[in-house]
Amino acid sequence: MSDARSIEELSDGALEELRRSKPHGKAEKNAALAAWGKKRSAEEKRTRYIAGDPERDLKERWVTMHNALARAGHGLTLSEKRVIALAISSLDSATTPPNVAAPPRTKITAADYAEVFGVSADAAYEQLQGAAKHLFERKLTFYDAANKRGGKSLEPTKKVMRWVGQADYHKGEGWVELYWWPALIGALMGLKKNFTSYQLKQTTALRSVYSWRLLELLTRFKQTGWAQFDIEDFLVSMDAPPSLSDFAQVKRRIIIPAVTELVVKDGWSISWLPIKTGRKVTAIRFEFTRNDQQLSLL
């Protein structure tokens, strides 16, 4: 900014900056306006999210998916979940791909994986290679809402879908390329409403896939601060193994560890209550908030 600008040319933000800094003379006024311009540019960049922006810290990227995908059973291990989330964060969720029949491919490097999740280069190579080896076999599980026929309720329709149609690991080069499953793209791109979104950095310290899944389930209801799930739906969404049919085991192995990790590592405050029908637990209610400021101080 080479010259001092007239008052009429200045925006409200620039005027506020001048009032705050109280510059003396032309040089100080220009310096104050330049400082304000840099601040405004940084704020615009922060709020105008561009997936894959090379200047954006990888951890600052957003993971966005349709609500139906957020509540589906994901069927992933922790390292596989990390690879999928890192890949999703590089997609532009607001833009519909030009050819849904030929969905985009996503490249994930071991260096990026190591940087985001704080593991060594050797661990990143190993986990990336392992994830690429098994991702083709991993399946999502959806349940459509139950309908009625002849006045009688029907069982919910179970739908199974792959995450990727192909996963290529480039041995010796340390990167994997994912070919997204075509039917899944509608749950990851072109989203205008009914989606769940969180920053990748919220998950980098998590060591349990149950914690990650609970984060996604609760984030969907962040505006209300509470959520209630039928126990069967909850167990599917949390990818609980069939052997965990007893609620006491579900509580001990899934709910308590997941809640504890989110509270300690991602600034959540969570209370939960089992809801019974007779003597059987049939639903779970969560009430929660998340404190970003408190987390930044840890």
Order of alpha helices (4+ residues) and beta strands (2+ residues): alpha-alpha-beta-alpha-alpha-beta-alpha-alpha-beta-beta-beta-beta-beta-beta-beta-alpha-beta-alpha-alpha-alpha-beta-beta-alpha
